[in-house]
């Protein structure tokens, strides 16, 4: 199967184990020598009404993807295990 990243970008990701909506695909991890897609990245939920941006990112391994449809991606992964803390710059105040 061949596809472009633009086909995957902005699809909604849903966890099949609990039905939780994780968000939308924003980026991907690729192994450069082989060009192999290893994971998709979904920004986590926003803090305080979205004013300070997302807290963490979900990095979902490719083997956890169960089904891809025209507008949705179903994954079989525990969101707590896929959560990666986002780097936060220090504020001057």
Biopython code that builds the backbone (N, CA, C, O; Angstrom):
import numpy as np
from Bio.PDB.StructureBuilder import StructureBuilder

atoms = [
    (1, "UNK", "N", (0.835, -1.177, 0.000)),
    (1, "UNK", "CA", (0.000, 0.000, 0.000)),
    (1, "UNK", "C", (0.876, 1.235, 0.000)),
    (1, "UNK", "O", (1.809, 1.332, 0.797)),
    (2, "UNK", "N", (0.599, 2.158, -0.860)),
    (2, "UNK", "CA", (1.348, 3.409, -0.872)),
    (2, "UNK", "C", (0.381, 4.559, -0.632)),
    (2, "UNK", "O", (-0.763, 4.544, -1.087)),
    (3, "UNK", "N", (0.865, 5.542, 0.086)),
    (3, "UNK", "CA", (0.058, 6.719, 0.387)),
    (3, "UNK", "C", (0.989, 7.892, 0.653)),
    (3, "UNK", "O", (2.170, 7.711, 0.949)),
    (4, "UNK", "N", (0.451, 9.075, 0.545)),
    (4, "UNK", "CA", (1.215, 10.278, 0.848)),
    (4, "UNK", "C", (0.900, 10.719, 2.275)),
    (4, "UNK", "O", (-0.146, 10.380, 2.829)),
    (5, "UNK", "N", (1.826, 11.482, 2.858)),
    (5, "UNK", "CA", (1.575, 11.987, 4.214)),
    (5, "UNK", "C", (0.391, 12.932, 4.221)),
    (5, "UNK", "O", (-0.323, 13.016, 5.220)),
    (6, "UNK", "N", (0.167, 13.644, 3.132)),
    (6, "UNK", "CA", (-0.975, 14.558, 3.090)),
    (6, "UNK", "C", (-2.299, 13.798, 3.190)),
    (6, "UNK", "O", (-3.305, 14.357, 3.628)),
    (7, "UNK", "N", (-2.298, 12.511, 2.779)),
    (7, "UNK", "CA", (-3.503, 11.695, 2.958)),
    (7, "UNK", "C", (-3.721, 11.340, 4.424)),
    (7, "UNK", "O", (-4.861, 11.166, 4.855)),
    (8, "UNK", "N", (-2.650, 11.232, 5.189)),
    (8, "UNK", "CA", (-2.718, 10.867, 6.597)),
    (8, "UNK", "C", (-2.897, 12.094, 7.496)),
    (8, "UNK", "O", (-3.500, 11.999, 8.565)),
    (9, "UNK", "N", (-2.380, 13.225, 7.069)),
    (9, "UNK", "CA", (-2.403, 14.458, 7.864)),
    (9, "UNK", "C", (-3.846, 14.902, 8.119)),
    (9, "UNK", "O", (-4.680, 14.875, 7.214)),
    (10, "UNK", "N", (-4.126, 15.303, 9.336)),
    (10, "UNK", "CA", (-5.424, 15.823, 9.784)),
    (10, "UNK", "C", (-6.534, 14.775, 9.846)),
    (10, "UNK", "O", (-7.709, 15.141, 9.852)),
    (11, "UNK", "N", (-6.202, 13.490, 9.893)),
    (11, "UNK", "CA", (-7.219, 12.478, 10.160)),
    (11, "UNK", "C", (-7.383, 12.345, 11.666)),
    (11, "UNK", "O", (-6.415, 12.465, 12.416)),
    (12, "UNK", "N", (-8.600, 12.101, 12.099)),
    (12, "UNK", "CA", (-8.870, 11.959, 13.530)),
    (12, "UNK", "C", (-8.427, 10.581, 14.003)),
    (12, "UNK", "O", (-8.658, 9.579, 13.325)),
    (13, "UNK", "N", (-7.784, 10.537, 15.181)),
    (13, "UNK", "CA", (-7.283, 9.290, 15.749)),
    (13, "UNK", "C", (-8.159, 8.907, 16.931)),
    (13, "UNK", "O", (-8.380, 9.703, 17.844)),
    (14, "UNK", "N", (-8.659, 7.664, 16.897)),
    (14, "UNK", "CA", (-9.534, 7.163, 17.959)),
    (14, "UNK", "C", (-8.971, 5.852, 18.481)),
    (14, "UNK", "O", (-8.565, 4.986, 17.706)),
    (15, "UNK", "N", (-8.951, 5.712, 19.806)),
    (15, "UNK", "CA", (-8.477, 4.490, 20.461)),
    (15, "UNK", "C", (-9.629, 3.489, 20.513)),
    (15, "UNK", "O", (-10.702, 3.807, 21.025)),
    (16, "UNK", "N", (-9.414, 2.278, 19.983)),
    (16, "UNK", "CA", (-10.498, 1.294, 19.917)),
    (16, "UNK", "C", (-10.777, 0.627, 21.260)),
    (16, "UNK", "O", (-11.867, 0.091, 21.459)),
    (17, "UNK", "N", (-9.820, 0.647, 22.183)),
    (17, "UNK", "CA", (-10.031, -0.033, 23.461)),
    (17, "UNK", "C", (-11.040, 0.681, 24.353)),
    (17, "UNK", "O", (-11.815, 0.030, 25.054)),
    (18, "UNK", "N", (-11.039, 2.017, 24.333)),
    (18, "UNK", "CA", (-11.982, 2.748, 25.177)),
    (18, "UNK", "C", (-12.807, 3.793, 24.425)),
    (18, "UNK", "O", (-13.634, 4.473, 25.033)),
    (19, "UNK", "N", (-12.597, 3.932, 23.116)),
    (19, "UNK", "CA", (-13.378, 4.875, 22.320)),
    (19, "UNK", "C", (-12.965, 6.325, 22.478)),
    (19, "UNK", "O", (-13.679, 7.219, 22.025)),
    (20, "UNK", "N", (-11.844, 6.576, 23.103)),
    (20, "UNK", "CA", (-11.386, 7.943, 23.360)),
    (20, "UNK", "C", (-10.872, 8.594, 22.077)),
    (20, "UNK", "O", (-10.151, 7.969, 21.300)),
    (21, "UNK", "N", (-11.247, 9.848, 21.867)),
    (21, "UNK", "CA", (-10.740, 10.624, 20.743)),
    (21, "UNK", "C", (-9.418, 11.260, 21.173)),
    (21, "UNK", "O", (-9.385, 12.073, 22.098)),
    (22, "UNK", "N", (-8.338, 10.887, 20.500)),
    (22, "UNK", "CA", (-7.020, 11.386, 20.883)),
    (22, "UNK", "C", (-6.684, 12.709, 20.214)),
    (22, "UNK", "O", (-5.932, 13.505, 20.776)),
    (23, "UNK", "N", (-7.211, 12.956, 19.050)),
    (23, "UNK", "CA", (-6.927, 14.194, 18.337)),
    (23, "UNK", "C", (-6.712, 13.917, 16.857)),
    (23, "UNK", "O", (-7.230, 12.938, 16.320)),
    (24, "UNK", "N", (-5.948, 14.780, 16.201)),
    (24, "UNK", "CA", (-5.707, 14.674, 14.769)),
    (24, "UNK", "C", (-4.223, 14.492, 14.499)),
    (24, "UNK", "O", (-3.388, 15.069, 15.195)),
    (25, "UNK", "N", (-3.892, 13.698, 13.495)),
    (25, "UNK", "CA", (-2.499, 13.450, 13.127)),
    (25, "UNK", "C", (-1.862, 14.763, 12.696)),
    (25, "UNK", "O", (-2.396, 15.471, 11.842)),
    (26, "UNK", "N", (-0.714, 15.085, 13.292)),
    (26, "UNK", "CA", (-0.030, 16.320, 12.926)),
    (26, "UNK", "C", (1.354, 16.076, 12.341)),
    (26, "UNK", "O", (1.863, 16.916, 11.599)),
    (27, "UNK", "N", (1.973, 14.940, 12.661)),
    (27, "UNK", "CA", (3.332, 14.685, 12.203)),
    (27, "UNK", "C", (3.577, 13.180, 12.192)),
    (27, "UNK", "O", (2.728, 12.395, 12.612)),
    (28, "UNK", "N", (4.753, 12.796, 11.704)),
    (28, "UNK", "CA", (5.099, 11.381, 11.627)),
    (28, "UNK", "C", (6.581, 11.208, 11.931)),
    (28, "UNK", "O", (7.375, 12.121, 11.707)),
    (29, "UNK", "N", (6.953, 10.035, 12.443)),
    (29, "UNK", "CA", (8.355, 9.669, 12.655)),
    (29, "UNK", "C", (8.752, 8.710, 11.540)),
    (29, "UNK", "O", (8.060, 7.728, 11.273)),
    (30, "UNK", "N", (9.873, 9.009, 10.895)),
    (30, "UNK", "CA", (10.327, 8.220, 9.755)),
    (30, "UNK", "C", (11.782, 7.845, 9.968)),
    (30, "UNK", "O", (12.593, 8.686, 10.357)),
    (31, "UNK", "N", (12.123, 6.566, 9.710)),
    (31, "UNK", "CA", (13.515, 6.135, 9.720)),
    (31, "UNK", "C", (14.123, 6.561, 8.390)),
    (31, "UNK", "O", (13.663, 6.133, 7.331)),
    (32, "UNK", "N", (15.148, 7.397, 8.437)),
    (32, "UNK", "CA", (15.669, 7.993, 7.216)),
    (32, "UNK", "C", (16.377, 7.043, 6.252)),
    (32, "UNK", "O", (16.110, 7.134, 5.054)),
    (33, "UNK", "N", (17.247, 6.152, 6.676)),
    (33, "UNK", "CA", (17.903, 5.339, 5.644)),
    (33, "UNK", "C", (16.930, 4.488, 4.831)),
    (33, "UNK", "O", (17.093, 4.339, 3.620)),
    (34, "UNK", "N", (15.917, 3.930, 5.499)),
    (34, "UNK", "CA", (14.968, 3.064, 4.809)),
    (34, "UNK", "C", (13.745, 3.819, 4.305)),
    (34, "UNK", "O", (13.072, 3.353, 3.385)),
    (35, "UNK", "N", (13.447, 4.970, 4.888)),
    (35, "UNK", "CA", (12.235, 5.694, 4.540)),
    (35, "UNK", "C", (10.989, 5.028, 5.092)),
    (35, "UNK", "O", (9.910, 5.128, 4.507)),
    (36, "UNK", "N", (11.140, 4.349, 6.221)),
    (36, "UNK", "CA", (10.052, 3.576, 6.821)),
    (36, "UNK", "C", (9.330, 4.420, 7.871)),
    (36, "UNK", "O", (9.965, 5.029, 8.732)),
    (37, "UNK", "N", (8.009, 4.450, 7.793)),
    (37, "UNK", "CA", (7.192, 5.176, 8.764)),
    (37, "UNK", "C", (7.100, 4.347, 10.037)),
    (37, "UNK", "O", (6.638, 3.206, 9.997)),
    (38, "UNK", "N", (7.533, 4.903, 11.167)),
    (38, "UNK", "CA", (7.554, 4.144, 12.417)),
    (38, "UNK", "C", (6.469, 4.552, 13.398)),
    (38, "UNK", "O", (6.048, 3.733, 14.215)),
    (39, "UNK", "N", (5.999, 5.802, 13.341)),
    (39, "UNK", "CA", (4.991, 6.263, 14.299)),
    (39, "UNK", "C", (4.289, 7.497, 13.754)),
    (39, "UNK", "O", (4.809, 8.203, 12.890)),
    (40, "UNK", "N", (3.091, 7.738, 14.283)),
    (40, "UNK", "CA", (2.398, 8.988, 14.003)),
    (40, "UNK", "C", (2.352, 9.801, 15.283)),
    (40, "UNK", "O", (2.358, 9.243, 16.380)),
    (41, "UNK", "N", (2.305, 11.110, 15.146)),
    (41, "UNK", "CA", (2.308, 12.009, 16.299)),
    (41, "UNK", "C", (0.998, 12.787, 16.318)),
    (41, "UNK", "O", (0.584, 13.373, 15.318)),
    (42, "UNK", "N", (0.357, 12.774, 17.489)),
    (42, "UNK", "CA", (-0.907, 13.474, 17.700)),
    (42, "UNK", "C", (-0.714, 14.420, 18.874)),
    (42, "UNK", "O", (-0.336, 13.965, 19.953)),
    (43, "UNK", "N", (-0.959, 15.727, 18.711)),
    (43, "UNK", "CA", (-0.858, 16.638, 19.858)),
    (43, "UNK", "C", (-1.884, 16.281, 20.926)),
    (43, "UNK", "O", (-3.020, 15.924, 20.615)),
    (44, "UNK", "N", (-1.473, 16.381, 22.178)),
    (44, "UNK", "CA", (-2.359, 16.058, 23.291)),
    (44, "UNK", "C", (-3.386, 17.137, 23.538)),
    (44, "UNK", "O", (-3.426, 18.136, 22.821)),
    (45, "UNK", "N", (-4.228, 16.945, 24.557)),
    (45, "UNK", "CA", (-5.257, 17.933, 24.867)),
    (45, "UNK", "C", (-4.652, 19.252, 25.338)),
    (45, "UNK", "O", (-3.572, 19.280, 25.928)),
    (46, "UNK", "N", (-5.361, 20.334, 25.070)),
    (46, "UNK", "CA", (-4.880, 21.670, 25.445)),
    (46, "UNK", "C", (-5.130, 21.935, 26.921)),
    (46, "UNK", "O", (-5.996, 21.326, 27.551)),
    (47, "UNK", "N", (-4.344, 22.863, 27.450)),
    (47, "UNK", "CA", (-4.497, 23.265, 28.843)),
    (47, "UNK", "C", (-5.269, 24.573, 28.915)),
    (47, "UNK", "O", (-5.122, 25.424, 28.037)),
    (48, "UNK", "N", (-6.066, 24.742, 29.918)),
    (48, "UNK", "CA", (-6.760, 25.980, 30.250)),
    (48, "UNK", "C", (-7.393, 26.634, 29.031)),
    (48, "UNK", "O", (-6.962, 27.703, 28.600)),
    (49, "UNK", "N", (-8.398, 26.005, 28.486)),
    (49, "UNK", "CA", (-9.175, 26.513, 27.356)),
    (49, "UNK", "C", (-8.333, 26.758, 26.104)),
    (49, "UNK", "O", (-8.698, 27.580, 25.264)),
    (50, "UNK", "N", (-7.220, 26.057, 25.975)),
    (50, "UNK", "CA", (-6.389, 26.174, 24.783)),
    (50, "UNK", "C", (-5.472, 27.375, 24.738)),
    (50, "UNK", "O", (-4.839, 27.628, 23.713)),
    (51, "UNK", "N", (-5.385, 28.132, 25.839)),
    (51, "UNK", "CA", (-4.562, 29.342, 25.823)),
    (51, "UNK", "C", (-3.071, 29.051, 25.865)),
    (51, "UNK", "O", (-2.286, 29.798, 25.281)),
    (52, "UNK", "N", (-2.659, 27.984, 26.542)),
    (52, "UNK", "CA", (-1.237, 27.681, 26.669)),
    (52, "UNK", "C", (-0.787, 26.529, 25.782)),
    (52, "UNK", "O", (0.341, 26.055, 25.915)),
    (53, "UNK", "N", (-1.633, 26.080, 24.894)),
    (53, "UNK", "CA", (-1.249, 25.025, 23.962)),
    (53, "UNK", "C", (-1.331, 23.646, 24.581)),
    (53, "UNK", "O", (-1.708, 23.503, 25.744)),
    (54, "UNK", "N", (-0.979, 22.626, 23.804)),
    (54, "UNK", "CA", (-1.082, 21.247, 24.280)),
    (54, "UNK", "C", (-0.049, 20.908, 25.341)),
    (54, "UNK", "O", (1.041, 21.480, 25.370)),
    (55, "UNK", "N", (-0.401, 19.974, 26.210)),
    (55, "UNK", "CA", (0.499, 19.530, 27.272)),
    (55, "UNK", "C", (1.547, 18.565, 26.737)),
    (55, "UNK", "O", (2.747, 18.828, 26.828)),
    (56, "UNK", "N", (1.102, 17.468, 26.190)),
    (56, "UNK", "CA", (1.989, 16.400, 25.747)),
    (56, "UNK", "C", (1.591, 15.967, 24.340)),
    (56, "UNK", "O", (0.541, 16.354, 23.826)),
    (57, "UNK", "N", (2.444, 15.165, 23.735)),
    (57, "UNK", "CA", (2.137, 14.574, 22.438)),
    (57, "UNK", "C", (1.929, 13.078, 22.617)),
    (57, "UNK", "O", (2.525, 12.458, 23.497)),
    (58, "UNK", "N", (1.079, 12.507, 21.775)),
    (58, "UNK", "CA", (0.938, 11.059, 21.704)),
    (58, "UNK", "C", (1.784, 10.588, 20.529)),
    (58, "UNK", "O", (1.566, 11.016, 19.395)),
    (59, "UNK", "N", (2.744, 9.713, 20.791)),
    (59, "UNK", "CA", (3.541, 9.096, 19.736)),
    (59, "UNK", "C", (3.062, 7.652, 19.640)),
    (59, "UNK", "O", (3.365, 6.823, 20.498)),
    (60, "UNK", "N", (2.315, 7.371, 18.591)),
    (60, "UNK", "CA", (1.671, 6.070, 18.434)),
    (60, "UNK", "C", (2.461, 5.241, 17.434)),
    (60, "UNK", "O", (2.567, 5.617, 16.266)),
    (61, "UNK", "N", (3.019, 4.110, 17.878)),
    (61, "UNK", "CA", (3.794, 3.270, 16.960)),
    (61, "UNK", "C", (2.938, 2.749, 15.806)),
    (61, "UNK", "O", (1.734, 2.538, 15.951)),
    (62, "UNK", "N", (3.579, 2.549, 14.669)),
    (62, "UNK", "CA", (2.871, 2.119, 13.471)),
    (62, "UNK", "C", (2.179, 0.769, 13.665)),
    (62, "UNK", "O", (1.106, 0.545, 13.105)),
    (63, "UNK", "N", (2.777, -0.136, 14.449)),
    (63, "UNK", "CA", (2.165, -1.456, 14.637)),
    (63, "UNK", "C", (0.884, -1.398, 15.462)),
    (63, "UNK", "O", (0.145, -2.381, 15.508)),
    (64, "UNK", "N", (0.603, -0.270, 16.115)),
    (64, "UNK", "CA", (-0.629, -0.130, 16.897)),
    (64, "UNK", "C", (-1.811, 0.354, 16.056)),
    (64, "UNK", "O", (-2.945, 0.361, 16.534)),
    (65, "UNK", "N", (-1.560, 0.756, 14.819)),
    (65, "UNK", "CA", (-2.638, 1.216, 13.947)),
    (65, "UNK", "C", (-3.398, 0.000, 13.431)),
    (65, "UNK", "O", (-2.810, -0.897, 12.827)),
    (66, "UNK", "N", (-4.706, -0.024, 13.671)),
    (66, "UNK", "CA", (-5.529, -1.169, 13.276)),
    (66, "UNK", "C", (-6.232, -0.940, 11.943)),
    (66, "UNK", "O", (-6.293, -1.851, 11.117)),
    (67, "UNK", "N", (-6.764, 0.259, 11.721)),
    (67, "UNK", "CA", (-7.511, 0.507, 10.500)),
    (67, "UNK", "C", (-7.425, 1.990, 10.155)),
    (67, "UNK", "O", (-7.453, 2.852, 11.033)),
    (68, "UNK", "N", (-7.319, 2.264, 8.859)),
    (68, "UNK", "CA", (-7.307, 3.643, 8.375)),
    (68, "UNK", "C", (-8.444, 3.808, 7.385)),
    (68, "UNK", "O", (-8.553, 3.059, 6.415)),
    (69, "UNK", "N", (-9.280, 4.784, 7.638)),
    (69, "UNK", "CA", (-10.391, 5.075, 6.746)),
    (69, "UNK", "C", (-10.167, 6.395, 6.036)),
    (69, "UNK", "O", (-9.085, 6.973, 6.142)),
    (70, "UNK", "N", (-11.162, 6.883, 5.317)),
    (70, "UNK", "CA", (-10.994, 8.135, 4.582)),
    (70, "UNK", "C", (-10.828, 9.360, 5.482)),
    (70, "UNK", "O", (-10.236, 10.353, 5.059)),
    (71, "UNK", "N", (-11.338, 9.310, 6.713)),
    (71, "UNK", "CA", (-11.213, 10.468, 7.596)),
    (71, "UNK", "C", (-10.890, 10.083, 9.044)),
    (71, "UNK", "O", (-10.953, 10.935, 9.930)),
    (72, "UNK", "N", (-10.549, 8.826, 9.298)),
    (72, "UNK", "CA", (-10.315, 8.376, 10.675)),
    (72, "UNK", "C", (-9.219, 7.318, 10.704)),
    (72, "UNK", "O", (-9.025, 6.574, 9.743)),
    (73, "UNK", "N", (-8.501, 7.267, 11.835)),
    (73, "UNK", "CA", (-7.479, 6.254, 12.074)),
    (73, "UNK", "C", (-7.823, 5.586, 13.403)),
    (73, "UNK", "O", (-7.933, 6.258, 14.428)),
    (74, "UNK", "N", (-7.992, 4.267, 13.386)),
    (74, "UNK", "CA", (-8.276, 3.520, 14.609)),
    (74, "UNK", "C", (-6.990, 2.900, 15.117)),
    (74, "UNK", "O", (-6.283, 2.221, 14.372)),
    (75, "UNK", "N", (-6.683, 3.135, 16.398)),
    (75, "UNK", "CA", (-5.457, 2.608, 16.991)),
    (75, "UNK", "C", (-5.793, 1.751, 18.200)),
    (75, "UNK", "O", (-6.790, 1.979, 18.886)),
    (76, "UNK", "N", (-4.944, 0.763, 18.449)),
    (76, "UNK", "CA", (-5.100, -0.105, 19.611)),
    (76, "UNK", "C", (-3.889, 0.096, 20.511)),
    (76, "UNK", "O", (-2.993, -0.747, 20.561)),
    (77, "UNK", "N", (-3.871, 1.209, 21.215)),
    (77, "UNK", "CA", (-2.763, 1.561, 22.102)),
    (77, "UNK", "C", (-3.335, 2.284, 23.311)),
    (77, "UNK", "O", (-4.345, 2.981, 23.211)),
    (78, "UNK", "N", (-2.683, 2.113, 24.448)),
    (78, "UNK", "CA", (-3.104, 2.826, 25.646)),
    (78, "UNK", "C", (-2.530, 4.245, 25.578)),
    (78, "UNK", "O", (-1.314, 4.407, 25.477)),
    (79, "UNK", "N", (-3.376, 5.266, 25.632)),
    (79, "UNK", "CA", (-2.886, 6.641, 25.509)),
    (79, "UNK", "C", (-1.860, 7.023, 26.576)),
    (79, "UNK", "O", (-0.962, 7.823, 26.313)),
    (80, "UNK", "N", (-1.987, 6.457, 27.777)),
    (80, "UNK", "CA", (-1.043, 6.797, 28.845)),
    (80, "UNK", "C", (0.361, 6.300, 28.519)),
    (80, "UNK", "O", (1.342, 6.929, 28.914)),
    (81, "UNK", "N", (0.472, 5.180, 27.803)),
    (81, "UNK", "CA", (1.788, 4.634, 27.458)),
    (81, "UNK", "C", (2.407, 5.342, 26.266)),
    (81, "UNK", "O", (3.625, 5.297, 26.092)),
    (82, "UNK", "N", (1.598, 5.994, 25.443)),
    (82, "UNK", "CA", (2.088, 6.675, 24.243)),
    (82, "UNK", "C", (2.378, 8.151, 24.475)),
    (82, "UNK", "O", (2.870, 8.826, 23.571)),
    (83, "UNK", "N", (2.086, 8.662, 25.655)),
    (83, "UNK", "CA", (2.227, 10.092, 25.926)),
    (83, "UNK", "C", (3.688, 10.463, 26.158)),
    (83, "UNK", "O", (4.368, 9.851, 26.982)),
    (84, "UNK", "N", (4.162, 11.464, 25.432)),
    (84, "UNK", "CA", (5.527, 11.968, 25.538)),
    (84, "UNK", "C", (5.444, 13.436, 25.951)),
    (84, "UNK", "O", (4.748, 14.215, 25.301)),
    (85, "UNK", "N", (6.140, 13.829, 27.019)),
    (85, "UNK", "CA", (6.090, 15.245, 27.443)),
    (85, "UNK", "C", (6.643, 16.163, 26.370)),
    (85, "UNK", "O", (7.646, 15.852, 25.727)),
    (86, "UNK", "N", (5.989, 17.288, 26.181)),
    (86, "UNK", "CA", (6.415, 18.286, 25.211)),
    (86, "UNK", "C", (7.404, 19.230, 25.886)),
    (86, "UNK", "O", (7.214, 19.608, 27.042)),
    (87, "UNK", "N", (8.456, 19.611, 25.167)),
    (87, "UNK", "CA", (9.437, 20.552, 25.686)),
    (87, "UNK", "C", (8.791, 21.921, 25.842)),
    (87, "UNK", "O", (8.190, 22.445, 24.904)),
    (88, "UNK", "N", (8.919, 22.492, 27.025)),
    (88, "UNK", "CA", (8.336, 23.813, 27.290)),
    (88, "UNK", "C", (9.451, 24.819, 27.525)),
    (88, "UNK", "O", (10.301, 24.608, 28.391)),
    (89, "UNK", "N", (9.462, 25.896, 26.776)),
    (89, "UNK", "CA", (10.480, 26.917, 27.023)),
    (89, "UNK", "C", (10.220, 27.625, 28.346)),
    (89, "UNK", "O", (9.073, 27.764, 28.769)),
    (90, "UNK", "N", (11.271, 28.064, 28.984)),
    (90, "UNK", "CA", (11.141, 28.799, 30.248)),
    (90, "UNK", "C", (10.641, 30.201, 29.973)),
    (90, "UNK", "O", (11.111, 30.868, 29.051)),
    (91, "UNK", "N", (9.685, 30.647, 30.776)),
    (91, "UNK", "CA", (9.163, 31.998, 30.646)),
    (91, "UNK", "C", (10.067, 32.975, 31.408)),
    (91, "UNK", "O", (10.620, 32.615, 32.447)),
    (92, "UNK", "N", (10.221, 34.191, 30.910)),
    (92, "UNK", "CA", (11.118, 35.148, 31.576)),
    (92, "UNK", "C", (10.567, 35.694, 32.893)),
    (92, "UNK", "O", (11.303, 36.331, 33.647)),
    (93, "UNK", "N", (9.302, 35.461, 33.182)),
    (93, "UNK", "CA", (8.734, 36.006, 34.430)),
    (93, "UNK", "C", (8.313, 34.912, 35.343)),
    (93, "UNK", "O", (7.814, 35.178, 36.436)),
]
sb = StructureBuilder()
sb.init_structure("model")
sb.init_model(0)
sb.init_chain("A")
sb.init_seg("    ")
for serial, (resi, resn, name, xyz) in enumerate(atoms, 1):
    if name == "N":
        sb.init_residue(resn, " ", resi, " ")
    sb.init_atom(name, np.array(xyz, "f"), 0.0, 1.0, " ", f" {name:<3s}", serial, name[0])
structure = sb.get_structure()
